[in-house]
Amino acid sequence: MAYENGALDATLAAAAGNDPALLAELRGAFVESLGLHVDLLRRARCDGNWNVAAMRLKGLAASFHAERLIGLAEEALEAAPGEPVVIRKLERFLTEFNTSES
């Protein structure tokens, strides 16, 4: 599946304006935060921790208008803690975003 998230890229570009260094910094901060949220989900062993991590992920996604990521966060909210399919989808999103060109 190819990376597709125009709204996320547009949000980052709008925030950075014409400053490529700022855009790179914002993308890096997003990737770092996303990675931490995915790690929290990966380590969650109870419903409470899983739901908190999924809600935080959804908040991050909503802040950046990342529709595909919002959908993945909602999928996590509906899944059982530690659901490997959800975690793999999130890891794939992170990898695709991290390797995409801005």
C-alpha positions, 0 to 999 in steps of 0.5 A, a space after each residue: 500500500 502506498 503512502 497517501 495522506 495529503 491532508 497531513 502533509 498539507 497541515 505540516 506544510 501550512 504550519 511550516 510556511 516556506 521554511 524547509 528546516 521547520 517542515 523537517 522539524 515538524 515532520 520529525 516531531 510528528 514521527 517521534 510522537 507517533 512512534 511513542 504512541 505506537 510503542 505505548 499500544 505495543 506495551 499495553 496489557 490491559 483495556 485501560 492502558 490500551 484505550 488511553 494510548 489509542 485515544 492519545 493516538 487519535 488526538 495526535 492524528 486529529 491535530 494533524 488532520 491525518 484521516 487514515 491515522 484517525 481510522 487506525 486509532 479508531 480501529 485500535 479503540 475497537 480492538 482488544 489490547 495487544 491486537 497484533 493486526 492493529 499494531 502492524 498497521 500502525 507500524 506500517 503507517 509510521 514507516 510509510 510516513 517516515 520514508 515518504 518525501 514531503 
